[in-house]
Amino acid sequence: MHGGERLQGEVMVPTAKNAVLPMLAAAILPEGEVTLCRCPAIRDVDAMVDILTTLGCSVAWEGEDIRIRNQGLSHWEMPDALSHQIRSSIFLLGPILAKMRRATVSYPGGCEIGLRPIDLHLKGLRALGVRIMDEGGRLYCDGRNMHAGDVYFDYPSVGATENVMMASAMLKGTTVIHNAAREPEIVDLQGFINAMGGCVIGAGTQVIEVRGVEALHGTSYTPIPDRIAAGTLLCAGAMTGGSITLENASFYDLLPVTEKLKEMGCRVWGEGEKVMLDAPQRLRSFSQLQTQPHPGFPTDMQSPMMAAACVAEGTSVVIENVFENRFGQVADLCRMGADIRVNGRMAVIQGVKEMHGARVRARDLRGGAALVLAGLAAQGDTLIDQIALIDRGYPHLEETISALGGRMERVQVHEHEQTEVHDVTAAAP
């Protein structure tokens, strides 16, 4: 990409990756067809579709919609190769147990941003009567004696909360989840389960009740907008001194991000399903940002916000409380001229007046997005290797940026010293 262009204009925010993935898993629960509307065309969604197909479901894209029929569901063992591609494969554990009363899975994959153990998923399922054996990295789960129950989480894990919600949707009696995660995607999953005839109440609070029903039915459902994609685009507008409008965006769900952007000197406001941003010529630093479970600042926005701090006037402090290894983007940002010093889970960013283009490498999904933002604000050309990681969460990002006036395109670069072809995000000179 060629940096230095002011972003302006209006673009549509995709539906939320982190809402669609658990819904694809939950789609195996009902009798009848499920349609998820406006699904993002990203690698994680494709991987989940492949897993569902391997399990025997009929899954088809129709435009932007995905139709799922589970009448052919016949397998309870998830394929290792596909499970290792995405962490969200673990979402299928609860629904498979609910339908088949047994499941075999390997430990999930995903970005290397920390340990991210699945012990809370397993604790929640054990509270529902599931027997789980770990043999050589594979989990053998016996759900023949599953029952409703009380589940308490030591930490409000989003994935574990969602897994228990799905696993208990058709269990006789009432399951109560204590210290539940409160993210908007949890509320949306409740809406989806209830649209299929379920009875879940309390999502968005620390206590969720799942009142089991005998059966669920098919439905058509549109997931919520992607607050992380929206926040990333707002940061892009802010870093380039831009003026942008996001359609299909929830201002309320973006509050932790918009408040920081206001602190940095931006005007940000919402009207209906639109969010608007006007940025100053140069951003101010923010005093401190600490990632926390919702309604705190989302860990997925830490990397993009760090990129914004790199070009802000003054010193900003970022503290990562959720994942222990989420500063992977720092070395590449510094290669582009940023001034960042890391001490454990704290990063101190001294803003610089100007960054410069460089060849860098995405090391995880959100860190890769931060490099895109830095490239948009930098002088000169930036090339980003391993963009497959960015594709896991941002559909057609180069098209979105180009629609706002940025100079960004996808190319393949042949290296003289290497025989393989690398995917690279770049821009025409």
N, C-alpha and C positions, 0 to 999 in steps of 0.2 A: 504494500500500500504506500501511497505517497501522502505524507502528512501535511498538516498546516492548513487544511481546508475547514472552513466554518460549516458545521452541520446545521441544516435548517430544512423544515418541511414536516410532513405528516406520514407516519407509518403505522401499520397494524401490529399489535402485540400478539404473539401466538398463544394458544392455550398452554397451560402449565405442564411441563414435563413431569414434575413431581406430583401432579394430580392424575395425569393420564396413566402412568405406570401402575400404581396400585389398582386403578379401575380396570385396567386390562386383566390383572390377576383376578379381581372380584367378578369379572364377566363369566368365569366358569361356574359360578354359584347357581344362577337361576335356570329354570326351565324356559326355553324360548330364546329368541334372538336379542342380542344387545347391540346397540349402535352408539358408538362414541363419536361425537361430531367435532370437526375442526381439529383433528389430532395433528401435532407437529411432525413433520417429516424429518426425524432425527434418528441417529443410529441406535439410541437406547430403545426407542419405540420399535424399530425394526427387529432388534434382538428379542424383545419380549414377544412380538408376533411370531418369530421363529420358534420360541419355546412353546407357545400355545399350540402351534401347528404340530410340533413334535409330540405333544401330549395327546393329540388326536382331535383337537378342536378344528373347526372350519373357520378360517379368518381371511377376510378380504378387504382390501382398500377399495372404496368407491369415492373417487375424488379425494376430499380431505377427511372423509369419514371412514371409520373401521367397523365392519360388521363381524360379530363373533357368535358362532353357534357351537354349543358344547355337547351336542348329541353324540359326537364321536369320541368324547373323552374316554380314554381307556388306559392311560398310563399314569402312574404315580411317581415315576422316577424321572427327575429332570436331568437332561444331558449335561455332562460335565463341561464340555467345550462351550456351550451356550451360557451356562450358569456363570462361568468364569469371566464372561465378557462384561457383565453389568451386575452391580450390587443389588439392583432392584429385583433380580431373580428371586431373592429371599421372600418377596411379597407373595409368591405363589405357595409358600409352605402352608399358611393358614387355610386358603381356599381349597387346596388339594386335600388336606386333612378333612375339611368340612364335607367334601364330596365323596372321597374315596376311603376315608378313615385310615389311610396310611400314606406315607410319603417318603421318598428317598432323595436327598439333595446333597450336593457338595457345597463347601463354603463359597460364598459369592465373590465376584471380582469387583472392578470399578477403579476409580482414580486412587492413586497412592497418596492420600492426604492424611493418613493416620491409621491406627489399628482398627477402629470401627468394629469392635466385636459384636457378635450377634447374640450374646448371652441373654440380653433382655428379651429378645424374640423367644428364645427357648424357655426362659423363666415364665413368660406369659402363657405359652402353650402348655407347659407342665401344670400350671395352675388350673388349666381346663381338662386335666386328666390325660394328657398325651405322654406316653413313654418314649424317651428319646435316647438313642445309643449313638455314640460317636466312635466310629471305627475307621482309622486311617484317613481322616479328613472328610469322611462322608457321614451324613446324619441319617439314621434309620428311625423313622417316627411311626409309632403305633397309636392310632387314635380311636381304637375300638371302644374305649371306655370314656370318650370325651363327654364332658358335662359343663354346664354353666358354673361360674364361680367368681370369686373376688380376685382381682389381679392388682398388685401394687408394684409400681416401677420405682426403682431407686433414682432414676433419671428419666425425664420426660422424653423418651425416644420416639421420634416420629414413626419410623418403620415398625417398631415393636407395637406401638399403639394401633397402627393400621392393621397389622397382622392379627392381633387379637380381635379387633372389630370384625374382620372378615371371617375368622375361624368360628366366632360365636354367634353369627347372624342367624343360624338355623338350629342352635342348641336349645333344648327345652329349658325354660327358666330365664333368669336375668343374670347377665354377667356385668359386673361393675369394675371399671378400670379406674384406679386411683393414681394420681400424679400423671395423668395422661398428657400427651403433647397437645398443644393448643394452636398449631399452625393452621392457616387458612385451608391448606390441602386436607387436613383432618376434617374440617367442617364440610368440605366438598365431598369427601368420601362418604360421610354420613348422608349427605343429600343424595348421592348415587345409590347407596344401599336402600334408603327409604323409597327412592323412585322405583326400585325393584320389588317393593312390598315389605321391606324390612322395617324394624322399629328400633332406631338408634336415637338417643337424645343426649344432650349435654356436650356435644362436640364444640370446641372453642373454650371450654372450661377445663378445670383440672379433674373433673369426675365425669365419666361417660358411662351411660347405661345402655346395654344391648339386650333388648327383650327378644328372645328367640322366637322365630316364626317357623311354621312347618315347611314352607317352600317360598321361594322367590320367583318372580316372573321377569320376562324380558322388558327392556325399556330403551328409549333413546335419550341421550344425555349429552350436554355440552359442558365440559370442564371449565374451571375458572381461568382467567388470564394468568400468564406466567409473570409473577411479580419479580423474579430474578432477571429474566430477559428484559422486562421493562426497566428495572433499576440499572441494568448494564447500559441500556440505551440512554437513560437520563445522564449517566456518568459521561458517556461519549459526547452528548450535547454540552455538558458542563465544561469538559476539558478543552473543547474547541471553541468556546465562547459562543455557542450556538443558540438557536431558538427552535425548539422542536415540539411537536404534538404527537402523543401516543394515543391511538384508538384502541378500544378493547382493553382498557387498563383500569385497575381499581386503585384510586387514590388512597383509600383507607388502608389497604394492604401494603402500600408503599411508604407509610408514615415513618418508619425507622430510617429509611433511606432519604426521603425528601427533607426530613428535619436536618440531617447532616448537610445536605446540599444547600439548604437555606443558610446554615451556619457558614458555609463557604461563599456566600454572597449571591446565590441564585434565587430567582423568583420561581416558585413551583406552586401550581394550583390545579384543582380538578374541577371539571364540569361534566356531570353525567358520567359516561364511560370513557371520558378523555382526561389525560393528564398533560399539562403544558409546562414547559421550562424555558426560561430566558436566563442566559448566563452572562456574567460580567466578562470584560476583556481578559481579566486574570482572576482566578479563584483565590480565596483566602484559605489558610489552613484551618482544620478543625482541631480542637484541643485534644480530645481523646475519643477513640472508638473501641468498644469492647463487644465482641460477639457473645450472644446469649441465645438460649431457646426463645421462641416466640412468646411474648411480644417484644423481646429484645432485638438487637441488631442481628440480622441473619448472617450466619457464617458464609453462606454462598455469595454474599455481596462484599465480603472483606477484601478480596483480591481486586475487583474493579474499583472499590473506594480507595485502596492503596494507590492504584494507578493515578487517580485524580489528585491525591495528596502530593504526588511526585512533582506536579507542575503548579501547585498552589504556593502562594507567598507565605512563608513562615514554617513552623515546625508542627507536625501532626504525630500523634502516637496511636498505634494500633495494637490491641491486645487480643489474641486469639484464644478464647476459652473453650471452644468446642472440639477442635481437632489439634493434635500435637504436631502436625507436620504440614501446615497449610501456608508456608511462606516459600513454596517452591519457585514462585515467580520472581523473587527478589534479585537473584543473580542476573537474570536476563534484563530486568528493569534497570539495574545498575549498568549493564553493558550499553544501555541506551542513554546513559547520562544521569540516571537518578542517584540520589544520595540517601541510602537506606542503611541503617545499622540495626542488626537483630541481636537480641539477647533473650534466649529461650523463646517464650511465647509472646514477647513484646518486640515491636518494630518501631523505630523512631525515624520518621521521614522528614528530611529537610528539603523543602521544595526548591526546585531549580527553575530558572527563568525559561530555559529551553532544553528540550531533549533532542536527541538525534537518532535517525534511523539506523538499524543494525539487523544482522541476521540472528534470530533468536529461535527458541524451541519451546513449544507448549509442553508442559509437564503434567498438567491436569486440566480439567474442564474450565474452571473459573479462573485459574491462573493464566490459561491460554487467552481467555477473554480479556484479561487485564493487559496482556501484551498487544492485543488488537487496539485497545483504547490508547495505550501509549504510542503506538504507531500512528494513530490518527492525529495525535497532538504533536508528534515529533517533526523535526525538519528532515526532509529527505525520504528515502525509501526504506521500508522495513519489510523483511521477509520472515515468515513464521513457519517453521517446520512442525510436523506432526499435528496437522490441523484436524486429524480424525478425532482427537480428544475434544476439540471445540465443537465439532459436528455432533457430539453426543448431546448437546443441550441447546444449540442455537440453529434453527433451520434457516439455511440459505442466508447466513449472516452478511456475506458480501453483497447480496442483492439489497438487503435492508439498508446497509450503510450507503450504498450507491444511490438509493432512492432519496437519501438525505443530503446528497451532494458530496459524500466522501469518495475518495479515489481508492478503490479496493477491488481486487479481483483474484480469482483462483487460477493458479498456473501450475505447471509441472516443470521442474528444473532438473536438467541432466547434469550431473557433476562429472568433470573430467576424471577425477580421481576415484570415482565410484561407478559401479555398473548399474546400481538400482536407481529407480526413479522415485523422487521424494515429492509428496504433496506439500505445497507451499502456498501460503496466502501472500499475495504481493499486489503491486499496482503498476499500471503502465507508467513509464517515465514521462 
